């Protein structure tokens, strides 16, 4: 029996990416890292691992860690304003 089998691979082509022109320069002293804990169980543990990893990878000048009061509600404006003022980059995570 000599049958032909036609295989179809449903993968989209890999999109073209732009070349990286320059890396971001950190302010003197390093990155100001912001952390927003959404108050779910274990989010604080996950965020600590992330902070430790970032500190191992790049110079970190400061870390501001803030926590929302409720999982189901958005972060209040005063928390977002504080993160915007005190951080160059913000990480948020949820756990369980």
C-alpha positions in Angstrom: 0.0 0.0 0.0 1.5 3.2 -1.1 -0.6 6.1 0.1 0.4 9.7 0.4 -0.3 11.5 3.6 -0.6 15.3 3.6 0.3 17.0 6.8 -0.9 20.5 7.6 0.9 22.4 10.2 -1.4 25.2 11.5 1.3 27.5 12.8 1.4 31.2 11.9 4.7 32.6 10.7 6.9 34.2 13.3 6.3 37.9 13.3 9.2 40.1 12.5 10.7 42.1 15.4 12.4 45.4 15.5 16.0 45.4 16.4 16.9 46.8 19.8 18.7 50.1 19.2 19.7 51.0 22.7 19.3 49.7 26.2 17.6 51.8 28.8 19.9 53.7 31.1 19.2 53.6 34.8 19.3 56.8 36.8 22.3 57.3 39.0 22.1 54.7 41.8 19.9 52.3 39.8 16.3 51.4 39.1 13.5 52.6 41.3 11.3 49.5 41.5 7.6 49.7 42.4 5.7 46.6 43.6 1.9 46.4 43.8 0.6 43.5 45.7 -3.1 42.7 44.8 -3.6 41.1 48.3 -4.3 37.6 47.1 -2.8 34.8 49.0 0.9 34.2 48.3 1.3 37.2 46.0 3.7 38.7 48.5 5.9 35.6 48.2 5.9 35.7 44.4 6.7 39.4 44.4 9.6 38.9 46.8 11.1 36.4 44.3 10.7 38.9 41.5 12.3 41.7 43.6 15.3 39.4 44.4 15.6 38.4 40.7 15.6 42.0 39.6 18.2 43.0 42.2 20.4 40.2 40.9 20.0 41.4 37.3 20.2 45.2 37.5 21.2 47.9 40.0 18.2 48.8 42.2 18.3 52.1 44.0 15.0 51.6 45.9 11.9 49.4 46.2 8.5 50.8 47.1 6.0 48.0 48.0 2.3 48.8 48.3 -0.7 46.6 48.8 -4.2 46.9 47.6 -7.0 46.6 50.3 -9.2 44.4 48.2 -8.5 41.7 45.5 -11.7 42.6 43.6 -11.3 46.4 43.5 -8.8 48.4 41.5 -5.9 50.1 43.3 -6.9 53.5 44.8 -5.6 56.6 43.1 -3.3 57.5 46.0 -1.5 54.2 45.6 -1.2 54.6 41.8 0.0 58.2 42.3 2.6 57.1 44.8 3.9 54.4 42.5 4.1 56.9 39.6 6.0 59.3 41.7 8.4 56.9 43.3 9.1 54.2 40.7 10.6 53.9 37.3 9.0 50.4 36.8 6.1 48.7 38.5 5.5 45.0 38.9 2.1 43.6 40.0 1.3 40.0 40.7 -1.4 37.8 42.0 -1.0 34.5 43.7 -3.0 31.6 45.2 
